[in-house]
Amino acid sequence: MKRYQLYGGGGSPYSQKMRAILHYRRLPFDWIQITPAIRAQIKHDGAPVIPILRLPEDGSLHVDSTPLALMLEDRHSKRSILPTDPVVEYLSFLIEDMADE
């Protein structure tokens, strides 16, 4: 399996959230500390936010930690981060949304 590339910052809670998810799910990835030079190299068309996840199969770049986490749920079935109880899952999404804002 090719590796994901996660571009982010050590002080960014959203970057750390994605690092934790990738570690927990045991997905192979490279952590790349974002710098102005690296940001210029990756030529991401979206908003200048972190983290940025590069997909291994096509090199496409994706942003926003919550959609990234859900995308990984769709792509990988092992070690889900979503609760199995629907009520707990709802509360998890509610807390996630409140913490993001």
N, CA, C and O atoms as a Tinker XYZ file with bonds, in Angstrom:
   404  protein
     1  N      0.847000   -1.188000    0.000000    73     2
     2  CA     0.000000    0.000000    0.000000    64     1     3
     3  C      0.882000    1.237000    0.000000    63     2     4     5
     4  O      1.832000    1.333000    0.776000    81     3
     5  N      0.567000    2.170000   -0.862000    73     3     6
     6  CA     1.276000    3.441000   -0.864000    64     5     7
     7  C      0.891000    4.220000    0.387000    63     6     8     9
     8  O     -0.078000    3.890000    1.071000    81     7
     9  N      1.662000    5.253000    0.670000    73     7    10
    10  CA     1.471000    6.004000    1.907000    64     9    11
    11  C      0.717000    7.310000    1.653000    63    10    12    13
    12  O      0.871000    7.955000    0.615000    81    11
    13  N     -0.098000    7.672000    2.637000    73    11    14
    14  CA    -0.696000    9.001000    2.655000    64    13    15
    15  C      0.407000    9.997000    3.004000    63    14    16    17
    16  O      1.416000    9.633000    3.608000    81    15
    17  N      0.210000   11.240000    2.622000    73    15    18
    18  CA     1.093000   12.313000    3.062000    64    17    19
    19  C      0.212000   13.334000    3.769000    63    18    20    21
    20  O     -0.765000   13.827000    3.205000    81    19
    21  N      0.569000   13.641000    5.004000    73    19    22
    22  CA    -0.182000   14.602000    5.802000    64    21    23
    23  C      0.686000   15.826000    6.024000    63    22    24    25
    24  O      1.726000   15.755000    6.679000    81    23
    25  N      0.253000   16.945000    5.476000    73    23    26
    26  CA     0.939000   18.221000    5.643000    64    25    27
    27  C      0.246000   18.965000    6.771000    63    26    28    29
    28  O     -0.973000   19.134000    6.750000    81    27
    29  N      1.012000   19.409000    7.749000    73    27    30
    30  CA     0.397000   20.112000    8.859000    64    29    31
    31  C      1.419000   20.803000    9.729000    63    30    32    33
    32  O      2.604000   20.878000    9.401000    81    31
    33  N      0.932000   21.301000   10.840000    73    31    34
    34  CA     1.786000   22.013000   11.783000    64    33    35
    35  C      1.690000   21.406000   13.164000    63    34    36    37
    36  O      0.629000   20.943000   13.583000    81    35
    37  N      2.814000   21.411000   13.869000    73    35    38
    38  CA     2.856000   20.840000   15.204000    64    37    39
    39  C      1.922000   21.527000   16.187000    63    38    40    41
    40  O      1.433000   20.886000   17.118000    81    39
    41  N      1.665000   22.815000   16.003000    73    39    42
    42  CA     0.795000   23.556000   16.900000    64    41    43
    43  C     -0.654000   23.587000   16.469000    63    42    44    45
    44  O     -1.480000   24.228000   17.118000    81    43
    45  N     -0.974000   22.908000   15.390000    73    43    46
    46  CA    -2.339000   22.908000   14.858000    64    45    47
    47  C     -3.133000   21.743000   15.446000    63    46    48    49
    48  O     -2.792000   20.586000   15.202000    81    47
    49  N     -4.189000   22.027000   16.218000    73    47    50
    50  CA    -4.983000   20.923000   16.774000    64    49    51
    51  C     -5.640000   20.073000   15.688000    63    50    52    53
    52  O     -5.832000   18.872000   15.875000    81    51
    53  N     -5.982000   20.679000   14.567000    73    51    54
    54  CA    -6.604000   19.923000   13.479000    64    53    55
    55  C     -5.593000   18.975000   12.835000    63    54    56    57
    56  O     -5.937000   17.854000   12.462000    81    55
    57  N     -4.346000   19.431000   12.705000    73    55    58
    58  CA    -3.288000   18.556000   12.190000    64    57    59
    59  C     -3.037000   17.406000   13.149000    63    58    60    61
    60  O     -2.866000   16.263000   12.725000    81    59
    61  N     -3.016000   17.706000   14.440000    73    59    62
    62  CA    -2.777000   16.664000   15.433000    64    61    63
    63  C     -3.929000   15.662000   15.477000    63    62    64    65
    64  O     -3.720000   14.471000   15.711000    81    63
    65  N     -5.138000   16.153000   15.252000    73    63    66
    66  CA    -6.304000   15.265000   15.193000    64    65    67
    67  C     -6.132000   14.264000   14.051000    63    66    68    69
    68  O     -6.369000   13.069000   14.232000    81    67
    69  N     -5.720000   14.746000   12.879000    73    67    70
    70  CA    -5.543000   13.853000   11.736000    64    69    71
    71  C     -4.378000   12.892000   11.952000    63    70    72    73
    72  O     -4.456000   11.729000   11.558000    81    71
    73  N     -3.306000   13.363000   12.568000    73    71    74
    74  CA    -2.185000   12.465000   12.888000    64    73    75
    75  C     -2.656000   11.344000   13.810000    63    74    76    77
    76  O     -2.319000   10.177000   13.608000    81    75
    77  N     -3.435000   11.708000   14.818000    73    75    78
    78  CA    -3.926000   10.714000   15.771000    64    77    79
    79  C     -4.830000    9.691000   15.075000    63    78    80    81
    80  O     -4.742000    8.494000   15.349000    81    79
    81  N     -5.687000   10.161000   14.185000    73    79    82
    82  CA    -6.592000    9.249000   13.471000    64    81    83
    83  C     -5.792000    8.294000   12.591000    63    82    84    85
    84  O     -6.056000    7.092000   12.585000    81    83
    85  N     -4.821000    8.817000   11.851000    73    83    86
    86  CA    -4.008000    7.961000   10.984000    64    85    87
    87  C     -3.211000    6.951000   11.800000    63    86    88    89
    88  O     -3.092000    5.791000   11.405000    81    87
    89  N     -2.662000    7.383000   12.937000    73    87    90
    90  CA    -1.945000    6.451000   13.813000    64    89    91
    91  C     -2.893000    5.387000   14.361000    63    90    92    93
    92  O     -2.590000    4.195000   14.301000    81    91
    93  N     -4.039000    5.813000   14.894000    73    91    94
    94  CA    -4.991000    4.878000   15.483000    64    93    95
    95  C     -5.452000    3.838000   14.463000    63    94    96    97
    96  O     -5.577000    2.654000   14.775000    81    95
    97  N     -5.701000    4.300000   13.248000    73    95    98
    98  CA    -6.196000    3.393000   12.212000    64    97    99
    99  C     -5.081000    2.574000   11.583000    63    98   100   101
   100  O     -5.328000    1.711000   10.740000    81    99
   101  N     -3.842000    2.854000   12.004000    73    99   102
   102  CA    -2.661000    2.143000   11.503000    64   101   103
   103  C     -2.515000    2.259000    9.992000    63   102   104   105
   104  O     -2.179000    1.293000    9.306000    81   103
   105  N     -2.775000    3.463000    9.489000    73   103   106
   106  CA    -2.621000    3.725000    8.067000    64   105   107
   107  C     -1.226000    4.305000    7.826000    63   106   108   109
   108  O     -0.790000    5.189000    8.564000    81   107
   109  N     -0.529000    3.822000    6.809000    73   107   110
   110  CA     0.817000    4.332000    6.551000    64   109   111
   111  C      0.762000    5.769000    6.027000    63   110   112   113
   112  O      0.044000    6.074000    5.074000    81   111
   113  N      1.541000    6.644000    6.677000    73   111   114
   114  CA     1.547000    8.036000    6.231000    64   113   115
   115  C      2.875000    8.685000    6.576000    63   114   116   117
   116  O      3.602000    8.243000    7.466000    81   115
   117  N      3.163000    9.742000    5.843000    73   115   118
   118  CA     4.336000   10.560000    6.108000    64   117   119
   119  C      3.843000   11.899000    6.647000    63   118   120   121
   120  O      2.970000   12.534000    6.056000    81   119
   121  N      4.410000   12.318000    7.773000    73   119   122
   122  CA     4.099000   13.618000    8.369000    64   121   123
   123  C      5.062000   14.634000    7.769000    63   122   124   125
   124  O      6.279000   14.465000    7.843000    81   123
   125  N      4.516000   15.683000    7.179000    73   123   126
   126  CA     5.339000   16.717000    6.565000    64   125   127
   127  C      4.987000   18.045000    7.211000    63   126   128   129
   128  O      3.878000   18.557000    7.056000    81   127
   129  N      5.946000   18.591000    7.935000    73   127   130
   130  CA     5.759000   19.893000    8.586000    64   129   131
   131  C      5.631000   20.950000    7.491000    63   130   132   133
   132  O      6.536000   21.117000    6.673000    81   131
   133  N      4.514000   21.655000    7.479000    73   131   134
   134  CA     4.254000   22.638000    6.432000    64   133   135
   135  C      5.141000   23.871000    6.638000    63   134   136   137
   136  O      5.306000   24.351000    7.759000    81   135
   137  N      5.691000   24.360000    5.565000    73   135   138
   138  CA     6.467000   25.597000    5.546000    64   137   139
   139  C      6.001000   26.388000    4.335000    63   138   140   141
   140  O      5.352000   25.823000    3.456000    81   139
   141  N      6.311000   27.678000    4.261000    73   139   142
   142  CA     5.936000   28.425000    3.059000    64   141   143
   143  C      6.498000   27.798000    1.773000    63   142   144   145
   144  O      5.826000   27.794000    0.741000    81   143
   145  N      7.712000   27.277000    1.834000    73   143   146
   146  CA     8.311000   26.658000    0.647000    64   145   147
   147  C      7.554000   25.394000    0.247000    63   146   148   149
   148  O      7.296000   25.170000   -0.935000    81   147
   149  N      7.200000   24.572000    1.230000    73   147   150
   150  CA     6.452000   23.343000    0.919000    64   149   151
   151  C      5.063000   23.690000    0.420000    63   150   152   153
   152  O      4.568000   23.064000   -0.518000    81   151
   153  N      4.423000   24.682000    1.035000    73   151   154
   154  CA     3.087000   25.097000    0.572000    64   153   155
   155  C      3.143000   25.535000   -0.893000    63   154   156   157
   156  O      2.237000   25.227000   -1.666000    81   155
   157  N      4.199000   26.249000   -1.275000    73   155   158
   158  CA     4.353000   26.675000   -2.670000    64   157   159
   159  C      4.584000   25.478000   -3.594000    63   158   160   161
   160  O      4.136000   25.486000   -4.740000    81   159
   161  N      5.272000   24.462000   -3.109000    73   159   162
   162  CA     5.554000   23.275000   -3.928000    64   161   163
   163  C      4.308000   22.438000   -4.194000    63   162   164   165
   164  O      4.138000   21.911000   -5.293000    81   163
   165  N      3.441000   22.314000   -3.203000    73   163   166
   166  CA     2.293000   21.411000   -3.382000    64   165   167
   167  C      1.175000   22.045000   -4.202000    63   166   168   169
   168  O      0.284000   21.342000   -4.679000    81   167
   169  N      1.212000   23.363000   -4.371000    73   167   170
   170  CA     0.266000   24.057000   -5.266000    64   169   171
   171  C     -1.181000   23.635000   -5.033000    63   170   172   173
   172  O     -1.888000   23.233000   -5.958000    81   171
   173  N     -1.598000   23.736000   -3.787000    73   171   174
   174  CA    -2.979000   23.403000   -3.436000    64   173   175
   175  C     -3.876000   24.564000   -3.830000    63   174   176   177
   176  O     -3.607000   25.709000   -3.466000    81   175
   177  N     -4.943000   24.279000   -4.572000    73   175   178
   178  CA    -5.840000   25.322000   -5.075000    64   177   179
   179  C     -6.826000   25.834000   -4.036000    63   178   180   181
   180  O     -7.387000   26.916000   -4.203000    81   179
   181  N     -7.045000   25.085000   -2.977000    73   179   182
   182  CA    -8.041000   25.452000   -1.978000    64   181   183
   183  C     -7.542000   26.516000   -1.021000    63   182   184   185
   184  O     -6.513000   27.156000   -1.237000    81   183
   185  N     -8.306000   26.677000    0.036000    73   183   186
   186  CA    -7.956000   27.660000    1.059000    64   185   187
   187  C     -6.616000   27.284000    1.709000    63   186   188   189
   188  O     -6.289000   26.102000    1.815000    81   187
   189  N     -5.848000   28.281000    2.141000    73   187   190
   190  CA    -4.539000   27.997000    2.746000    64   189   191
   191  C     -4.676000   27.539000    4.201000    63   190   192   193
   192  O     -4.269000   28.242000    5.127000    81   191
   193  N     -5.241000   26.379000    4.382000    73   191   194
   194  CA    -5.458000   25.819000    5.724000    64   193   195
   195  C     -4.696000   24.508000    5.844000    63   194   196   197
   196  O     -4.282000   23.912000    4.850000    81   195
   197  N     -4.523000   24.076000    7.093000    73   195   198
   198  CA    -3.944000   22.768000    7.361000    64   197   199
   199  C     -4.877000   22.034000    8.307000    63   198   200   201
   200  O     -5.611000   22.671000    9.063000    81   199
   201  N     -4.865000   20.747000    8.282000    73   199   202
   202  CA    -3.989000   19.853000    7.538000    64   201   203
   203  C     -4.432000   19.667000    6.096000    63   202   204   205
   204  O     -5.576000   19.933000    5.727000    81   203
   205  N     -3.483000   19.201000    5.300000    73   203   206
   206  CA    -3.733000   18.827000    3.905000    64   205   207
   207  C     -3.340000   17.361000    3.783000    63   206   208   209
   208  O     -2.243000   16.974000    4.186000    81   207
   209  N     -4.221000   16.557000    3.236000    73   207   210
   210  CA    -3.957000   15.132000    3.063000    64   209   211
   211  C     -3.831000   14.824000    1.581000    63   210   212   213
   212  O     -4.728000   15.116000    0.790000    81   211
   213  N     -2.682000   14.217000    1.215000    73   211   214
   214  CA    -2.477000   13.766000   -0.159000    64   213   215
   215  C     -2.814000   12.281000   -0.224000    63   214   216   217
   216  O     -2.273000   11.476000    0.535000    81   215
   217  N     -3.720000   11.926000   -1.146000    73   215   218
   218  CA    -4.120000   10.530000   -1.303000    64   217   219
   219  C     -3.036000    9.751000   -2.032000    63   218   220   221
   220  O     -2.425000   10.263000   -2.969000    81   219
   221  N     -2.797000    8.520000   -1.609000    73   219   222
   222  CA    -1.694000    7.763000   -2.193000    64   221   223
   223  C     -1.906000    7.332000   -3.636000    63   222   224   225
   224  O     -0.943000    7.224000   -4.395000    81   223
   225  N     -3.148000    7.084000   -4.027000    73   223   226
   226  CA    -3.362000    6.509000   -5.360000    64   225   227
   227  C     -3.315000    7.530000   -6.495000    63   226   228   229
   228  O     -2.930000    7.189000   -7.613000    81   227
   229  N     -3.700000    8.767000   -6.224000    73   227   230
   230  CA    -3.722000    9.738000   -7.330000    64   229   231
   231  C     -3.030000   11.058000   -6.999000    63   230   232   233
   232  O     -2.921000   11.931000   -7.860000    81   231
   233  N     -2.563000   11.214000   -5.760000    73   231   234
   234  CA    -1.855000   12.434000   -5.381000    64   233   235
   235  C     -2.754000   13.631000   -5.170000    63   234   236   237
   236  O     -2.264000   14.747000   -4.995000    81   235
   237  N     -4.076000   13.421000   -5.183000    73   235   238
   238  CA    -4.989000   14.556000   -4.988000    64   237   239
   239  C     -4.882000   15.067000   -3.549000    63   238   240   241
   240  O     -4.579000   14.309000   -2.628000    81   239
   241  N     -5.135000   16.355000   -3.376000    73   239   242
   242  CA    -5.014000   17.012000   -2.076000    64   241   243
   243  C     -6.397000   17.336000   -1.529000    63   242   244   245
   244  O     -7.282000   17.773000   -2.264000    81   243
   245  N     -6.572000   17.113000   -0.214000    73   243   246
   246  CA    -7.865000   17.337000    0.434000    64   245   247
   247  C     -7.636000   18.027000    1.772000    63   246   248   249
   248  O     -6.632000   17.784000    2.442000    81   247
   249  N     -8.582000   18.898000    2.159000    73   247   250
   250  CA    -8.454000   19.655000    3.405000    64   249   251
   251  C     -9.703000   19.507000    4.265000    63   250   252   253
   252  O    -10.716000   18.962000    3.830000    81   251
   253  N     -9.608000   20.002000    5.490000    73   251   254
   254  CA   -10.663000   20.058000    6.497000    64   253   255
   255  C    -10.728000   18.736000    7.262000    63   254   256   257
   256  O    -11.151000   17.710000    6.728000    81   255
   257  N    -10.305000   18.785000    8.502000    73   255   258
   258  CA   -10.080000   17.565000    9.272000    64   257   259
   259  C    -11.313000   16.675000    9.439000    63   258   260   261
   260  O    -11.184000   15.452000    9.374000    81   259
   261  N    -12.485000   17.237000    9.650000    73   259   262
   262  CA   -13.663000   16.389000    9.840000    64   261   263
   263  C    -14.029000   15.647000    8.552000    63   262   264   265
   264  O    -14.214000   14.431000    8.592000    81   263
   265  N    -14.141000   16.340000    7.405000    73   263   266
   266  CA   -14.380000   15.583000    6.168000    64   265   267
   267  C    -13.260000   14.584000    5.848000    63   266   268   269
   268  O    -13.522000   13.521000    5.286000    81   267
   269  N    -12.016000   14.923000    6.204000    73   267   270
   270  CA   -10.915000   13.981000    5.986000    64   269   271
   271  C    -11.119000   12.728000    6.824000    63   270   272   273
   272  O    -10.937000   11.615000    6.331000    81   271
   273  N    -11.493000   12.899000    8.084000    73   271   274
   274  CA   -11.724000   11.754000    8.965000    64   273   275
   275  C    -12.848000   10.875000    8.418000    63   274   276   277
   276  O    -12.744000    9.648000    8.441000    81   275
   277  N    -13.915000   11.493000    7.928000    73   275   278
   278  CA   -15.039000   10.729000    7.381000    64   277   279
   279  C    -14.661000   10.059000    6.063000    63   278   280   281
   280  O    -15.135000    8.961000    5.769000    81   279
   281  N    -13.813000   10.707000    5.271000    73   279   282
   282  CA   -13.336000   10.104000    4.033000    64   281   283
   283  C    -12.528000    8.831000    4.343000    63   282   284   285
   284  O    -12.657000    7.824000    3.648000    81   283
   285  N    -11.702000    8.890000    5.384000    73   283   286
   286  CA   -10.943000    7.706000    5.777000    64   285   287
   287  C    -11.872000    6.591000    6.253000    63   286   288   289
   288  O    -11.580000    5.413000    6.046000    81   287
   289  N    -12.987000    6.951000    6.888000    73   287   290
   290  CA   -13.991000    5.950000    7.288000    64   289   291
   291  C    -14.531000    5.225000    6.065000    63   290   292   293
   292  O    -14.712000    4.008000    6.088000    81   291
   293  N    -14.788000    5.973000    4.998000    73   291   294
   294  CA   -15.313000    5.366000    3.770000    64   293   295
   295  C    -14.267000    4.489000    3.079000    63   294   296   297
   296  O    -14.605000    3.492000    2.441000    81   295
   297  N    -13.007000    4.869000    3.211000    73   295   298
   298  CA   -11.933000    4.189000    2.489000    64   297   299
   299  C    -11.388000    2.961000    3.213000    63   298   300   301
   300  O    -10.864000    2.049000    2.573000    81   299
   301  N    -11.506000    2.927000    4.536000    73   299   302
   302  CA   -10.895000    1.854000    5.329000    64   301   303
   303  C    -11.892000    1.358000    6.370000    63   302   304   305
   304  O    -12.479000    2.149000    7.110000    81   303
   305  N    -12.076000    0.043000    6.420000    73   303   306
   306  CA   -13.089000   -0.503000    7.326000    64   305   307
   307  C    -12.543000   -0.857000    8.709000    63   306   308   309
   308  O    -13.319000   -0.967000    9.659000    81   307
   309  N    -11.244000   -1.037000    8.843000    73   307   310
   310  CA   -10.687000   -1.471000   10.128000    64   309   311
   311  C    -10.456000   -0.290000   11.068000    63   310   312   313
   312  O    -10.106000    0.808000   10.635000    81   311
   313  N    -10.660000   -0.538000   12.366000    73   311   314
   314  CA   -10.401000    0.424000   13.435000    64   313   315
   315  C    -11.160000    1.742000   13.219000    63   314   316   317
   316  O    -10.567000    2.821000   13.198000    81   315
   317  N    -12.448000    1.630000   13.065000    73   315   318
   318  CA   -13.297000    2.799000   12.883000    64   317   319
   319  C    -13.198000    3.738000   14.087000    63   318   320   321
   320  O    -12.989000    3.299000   15.218000    81   319
   321  N    -13.350000    5.013000   13.828000    73   319   322
   322  CA   -13.384000    6.001000   14.912000    64   321   323
   323  C    -14.820000    6.367000   15.280000    63   322   324   325
   324  O    -15.037000    7.150000   16.205000    81   323
   325  N    -15.785000    5.822000   14.579000    73   323   326
   326  CA   -17.186000    6.143000   14.833000    64   325   327
   327  C    -17.802000    5.149000   15.811000    63   326   328   329
   328  O    -17.619000    3.941000   15.662000    81   327
   329  N    -18.528000    5.644000   16.804000    73   327   330
   330  CA   -19.220000    4.739000   17.732000    64   329   331
   331  C    -20.279000    3.911000   16.999000    63   330   332   333
   332  O    -20.859000    4.368000   16.014000    81   331
   333  N    -20.524000    2.698000   17.483000    73   331   334
   334  CA   -21.529000    1.838000   16.850000    64   333   335
   335  C    -22.942000    2.164000   17.316000    63   334   336   337
   336  O    -23.902000    1.917000   16.586000    81   335
   337  N    -23.084000    2.710000   18.512000    73   335   338
   338  CA   -24.396000    3.106000   19.026000    64   337   339
   339  C    -24.798000    4.425000   18.356000    63   338   340   341
   340  O    -24.045000    5.397000   18.422000    81   339
   341  N    -25.985000    4.476000   17.706000    73   339   342
   342  CA   -26.392000    5.683000   16.986000    64   341   343
   343  C    -26.510000    6.929000   17.871000    63   342   344   345
   344  O    -26.217000    8.037000   17.422000    81   343
   345  N    -26.934000    6.752000   19.115000    73   343   346
   346  CA   -27.061000    7.897000   20.022000    64   345   347
   347  C    -25.676000    8.436000   20.377000    63   346   348   349
   348  O    -25.457000    9.648000   20.380000    81   347
   349  N    -24.761000    7.547000   20.671000    73   347   350
   350  CA   -23.400000    7.960000   21.001000    64   349   351
   351  C    -22.724000    8.567000   19.770000    63   350   352   353
   352  O    -21.955000    9.521000   19.883000    81   351
   353  N    -23.016000    8.008000   18.601000    73   351   354
   354  CA   -22.466000    8.573000   17.356000    64   353   355
   355  C    -22.968000   10.001000   17.162000    63   354   356   357
   356  O    -22.190000   10.889000   16.816000    81   355
   357  N    -24.257000   10.226000   17.382000    73   355   358
   358  CA   -24.822000   11.574000   17.265000    64   357   359
   359  C    -24.124000   12.529000   18.237000    63   358   360   361
   360  O    -23.721000   13.626000   17.853000    81   359
   361  N    -23.985000   12.107000   19.492000    73   359   362
   362  CA   -23.317000   12.954000   20.485000    64   361   363
   363  C    -21.866000   13.216000   20.099000    63   362   364   365
   364  O    -21.353000   14.314000   20.313000    81   363
   365  N    -21.209000   12.215000   19.535000    73   363   366
   366  CA   -19.833000   12.376000   19.076000    64   365   367
   367  C    -19.743000   13.445000   17.990000    63   366   368   369
   368  O    -18.861000   14.303000   18.026000    81   367
   369  N    -20.664000   13.389000   17.021000    73   367   370
   370  CA   -20.669000   14.410000   15.963000    64   369   371
   371  C    -21.015000   15.787000   16.520000    63   370   372   373
   372  O    -20.465000   16.791000   16.068000    81   371
   373  N    -21.907000   15.844000   17.482000    73   371   374
   374  CA   -22.281000   17.114000   18.094000    64   373   375
   375  C    -21.091000   17.743000   18.808000    63   374   376   377
   376  O    -20.821000   18.932000   18.642000    81   375
   377  N    -20.385000   16.948000   19.599000    73   375   378
   378  CA   -19.205000   17.455000   20.303000    64   377   379
   379  C    -18.137000   17.855000   19.298000    63   378   380   381
   380  O    -17.490000   18.890000   19.464000    81   379
   381  N    -17.945000   17.060000   18.272000    73   379   382
   382  CA   -16.953000   17.369000   17.225000    64   381   383
   383  C    -17.267000   18.711000   16.578000    63   382   384   385
   384  O    -16.379000   19.542000   16.393000    81   383
   385  N    -18.532000   18.917000   16.236000    73   383   386
   386  CA   -18.927000   20.168000   15.585000    64   385   387
   387  C    -18.729000   21.368000   16.519000    63   386   388   389
   388  O    -18.256000   22.419000   16.087000    81   387
   389  N    -19.088000   21.212000   17.783000    73   387   390
   390  CA   -18.913000   22.304000   18.749000    64   389   391
   391  C    -17.430000   22.594000   18.989000    63   390   392   393
   392  O    -17.044000   23.755000   19.117000    81   391
   393  N    -16.607000   21.566000   19.052000    73   391   394
   394  CA   -15.179000   21.753000   19.299000    64   393   395
   395  C    -14.477000   22.373000   18.100000    63   394   396   397
   396  O    -13.474000   23.068000   18.261000    81   395
   397  N    -14.995000   22.128000   16.895000    73   395   398
   398  CA   -14.400000   22.707000   15.697000    64   397   399
   399  C    -14.634000   24.211000   15.584000    63   398   400   401
   400  O    -13.879000   24.910000   14.909000    81   399
   401  N    -15.662000   24.701000   16.233000    73   399   402
   402  CA   -16.017000   26.113000   16.060000    64   401   403
   403  C    -15.445000   26.967000   17.101000    63   402   404
   404  O    -15.656000   28.180000   17.090000    81   403
